[in-house]
Structure formats: structure tokens, C-alpha cells
């Protein structure tokens, strides 16, 4: 069975954009000095607190999807989240016991926590260094530089294609 995807047009809100710390690092206290930290494993999930504000129609669709498709959060599902690189699809696992629904007037607010991996893990170590180096060189203008390079590579140089 393919991984279920959150229904179309269901956009999660992140409460105060709350993202938890990634796991995989341990710390040992050292008497008289700085504690020592060590990497237990690379990668790791982060917790995202998610809210959906749903109309009565969307709430009925959500209820069916939640109860039947992802079995009350027991199955992983795909949902757009921003883990640092803009809104992108992430495979999520709902944290048991985190689900709540509150009705306010006609709309229902659904809140729950999910665990998902950051999209930073999609990069290689060299690409990650490149991102930091680009920032160190150009700062806030790095996006402008990349947009201009994309314009040059994908539009400007293709002008001669038909000549």
C-alpha cells in the first residue's frame, strides 16, 4: 500500500512554528569542565506541532481520513511541512496521544504532533558546506544570486537555441 497523503487543500499551520530538537545526540557531565557531547546516530526525527483549521465539510473528510486511512495516526502519511527549506512534503508519523479537536463556531481546530526528518538530510555533506559558504560570501543576497544564476542558465542562454 502506498503511503497515504493528507487530503488536497488541507494546509497545516505550525503553532508558533514549533519544531522540536532533532534526536541522536547524548551529553555526559564532566566534573569540573564542559560536558561532552557525542553523536549517537546521524539523521533523526524532529517533532512538529501541527494545527489544521477545518470547515464542517473539511472536518468530515478529515475524520474519515484520520479514522480509516491512517488508522488514528498509526500509519505514516505524507504532509507538507517547512523543516527549513520552505513547504515540502515530508513523511510523518503522528505522536500517539497528541491529537485533539476543538470546535469554535463553525470551524474545528485539529491539533497533533508529528515526527518527521528534516529535508537537510537530502543534502550531501559537500552540498551543506556549499550552502554555508554561499551564505558566508553573500549573506542575505544569496537568494538573489541563485535566482539570477537560474535565470541565466534556464532563460538567458536559451535565447540562442533557435538561431
Backbone torsions as a table, in degrees:
resi	resn	phi	psi	omega
1	UNK	NA	130.2	177.9
2	UNK	-67.6	157.4	179.0
3	UNK	-65.9	126.6	178.9
4	UNK	-62.1	151.4	178.5
5	UNK	-117.2	138.6	177.9
6	UNK	-54.7	143.2	-177.2
7	UNK	-54.9	151.3	179.1
8	UNK	-54.4	141.6	174.7
9	UNK	68.2	16.7	173.2
10	UNK	-99.0	101.9	-174.3
11	UNK	-102.0	118.4	179.5
12	UNK	-75.1	143.7	170.3
13	UNK	-103.6	139.5	177.6
14	UNK	-101.0	121.9	-175.9
15	UNK	-64.2	109.7	-179.5
16	UNK	57.7	25.7	-168.1
17	UNK	38.3	70.7	-177.1
18	UNK	-91.3	111.9	175.3
19	UNK	-124.5	127.9	179.8
20	UNK	-79.5	168.0	179.7
21	UNK	-68.5	141.5	174.8
22	UNK	-69.3	149.9	179.5
23	UNK	-91.4	176.3	175.7
24	UNK	107.9	5.4	178.8
25	UNK	-122.9	134.1	177.2
26	UNK	-118.4	156.0	-179.6
27	UNK	-131.9	138.0	177.9
28	UNK	-119.0	129.1	177.4
29	UNK	-70.9	141.1	178.3
30	UNK	-122.1	123.9	-179.7
31	UNK	-60.2	123.9	176.3
32	UNK	76.9	15.9	-179.5
33	UNK	-156.9	-176.2	178.2
34	UNK	-68.0	141.9	175.9
35	UNK	-65.1	155.3	178.7
36	UNK	-103.4	131.6	177.6
37	UNK	-108.7	146.1	178.9
38	UNK	-140.9	148.6	179.6
39	UNK	-85.1	113.9	177.7
40	UNK	-77.5	-41.5	176.0
41	UNK	-156.1	153.3	176.8
42	UNK	-85.9	166.3	-175.3
43	UNK	69.2	-158.4	-179.6
44	UNK	127.8	152.8	-177.5
45	UNK	-91.8	160.1	173.8
46	UNK	-124.2	153.3	178.4
47	UNK	-94.0	132.0	176.3
48	UNK	-118.4	126.0	174.2
49	UNK	-88.8	119.6	-170.5
50	UNK	-117.7	143.0	174.3
51	UNK	-131.1	138.1	172.9
52	UNK	-119.1	130.8	174.5
53	UNK	-103.4	114.4	-169.8
54	UNK	-120.0	137.3	171.5
55	UNK	-68.9	167.7	177.3
56	UNK	-56.3	-38.6	179.4
57	UNK	-66.7	-45.5	179.4
58	UNK	-66.0	-35.2	179.6
59	UNK	-63.3	-38.3	178.6
60	UNK	-67.4	-39.6	176.9
61	UNK	-64.8	-45.1	178.9
62	UNK	-57.7	-45.4	-177.5
63	UNK	-60.0	-45.0	178.0
64	UNK	-63.7	-45.5	-179.3
65	UNK	-63.0	-44.4	-178.3
66	UNK	-65.2	-45.6	-175.9
67	UNK	-76.8	-39.9	-172.8
68	UNK	-100.9	-39.7	-173.1
69	UNK	-83.7	-48.5	-179.9
70	UNK	-104.0	9.5	173.8
71	UNK	49.9	58.8	177.1
72	UNK	61.0	27.4	178.3
73	UNK	93.4	4.0	179.9
74	UNK	-73.0	-27.0	179.8
75	UNK	-99.4	144.3	173.8
76	UNK	-66.6	154.6	178.9
77	UNK	-149.4	164.4	-179.6
78	UNK	-101.1	132.7	-179.5
79	UNK	-148.0	143.2	177.4
80	UNK	-73.5	129.6	175.9
81	UNK	-137.3	160.8	173.2
82	UNK	-110.0	103.0	178.7
83	UNK	-100.3	18.4	176.2
84	UNK	126.4	-5.3	-176.1
85	UNK	-131.3	30.7	-177.1
86	UNK	84.2	172.8	-177.0
87	UNK	-68.2	117.6	178.9
88	UNK	-141.1	155.6	177.3
89	UNK	-67.3	137.5	176.3
90	UNK	-132.3	143.8	170.3
91	UNK	-80.4	123.8	-172.9
92	UNK	-118.7	150.6	171.2
93	UNK	-124.1	123.0	-179.7
94	UNK	-70.3	137.8	178.1
95	UNK	-78.2	120.9	-179.4
96	UNK	-57.7	138.9	178.3
97	UNK	82.3	0.0	-177.6
98	UNK	-94.8	-6.5	-174.6
99	UNK	-78.3	135.3	171.2
100	UNK	-150.0	152.6	177.6
101	UNK	-131.1	131.3	179.6
102	UNK	-130.9	126.5	178.7
103	UNK	-93.7	132.1	175.9
104	UNK	-131.6	100.6	-174.9
105	UNK	69.8	-128.7	179.8
106	UNK	-82.2	-24.2	-173.1
107	UNK	-94.9	152.1	177.8
108	UNK	-117.8	132.4	177.8
109	UNK	-100.1	118.0	178.2
110	UNK	-103.5	128.2	178.3
111	UNK	-127.6	142.4	176.4
112	UNK	-165.3	164.0	176.2
113	UNK	-106.9	143.7	174.8
114	UNK	-126.7	154.9	172.0
115	UNK	-106.5	132.6	179.2
116	UNK	-151.3	153.7	175.9
117	UNK	-86.7	142.8	176.8
118	UNK	-65.9	146.4	176.2
119	UNK	-71.8	-7.5	175.3
120	UNK	-60.4	-27.6	179.5
121	UNK	-71.4	-10.8	175.6
122	UNK	-73.8	-16.2	-179.6
123	UNK	-88.4	151.4	169.8
124	UNK	-80.8	167.1	177.3
125	UNK	-60.2	-38.9	179.7
126	UNK	-65.9	-40.6	177.7
127	UNK	-64.3	-39.4	178.5
128	UNK	-62.6	-42.7	177.1
129	UNK	-63.0	-39.6	178.9
130	UNK	-61.9	-39.7	178.1
131	UNK	-62.9	-45.4	-179.9
132	UNK	-66.8	-41.9	178.4
133	UNK	-62.2	-42.7	178.0
134	UNK	-60.4	-44.6	178.4
135	UNK	-62.9	-44.6	-179.0
136	UNK	-62.1	-30.3	180.0
137	UNK	-83.1	-43.5	-170.7
138	UNK	-115.5	-12.4	178.0
139	UNK	57.1	-134.7	-177.4
140	UNK	-60.4	-22.9	-179.2
141	UNK	-82.6	0.5	-178.1
142	UNK	-61.7	-35.8	177.2
143	UNK	-65.2	-40.6	177.8
144	UNK	-62.3	-41.5	179.5
145	UNK	-62.8	-46.7	-179.6
146	UNK	-65.0	-37.7	177.3
147	UNK	-63.9	-40.8	179.8
148	UNK	-68.2	-39.3	176.8
149	UNK	-62.8	-43.0	178.2
150	UNK	-62.2	-42.3	177.2
151	UNK	-59.4	-46.3	-179.7
152	UNK	-63.0	-47.7	-175.2
153	UNK	-71.8	-35.4	-172.6
154	UNK	-102.1	-14.7	-177.4
155	UNK	-126.5	-59.9	-173.4
156	UNK	-58.5	-45.2	-177.7
157	UNK	-74.4	-17.0	179.4
158	UNK	-84.1	-4.2	178.6
159	UNK	-59.7	-36.9	-177.7
160	UNK	-83.1	-3.3	-175.6
161	UNK	-56.1	-43.1	-175.8
162	UNK	-90.0	-2.2	-177.8
163	UNK	-82.4	NA	NA
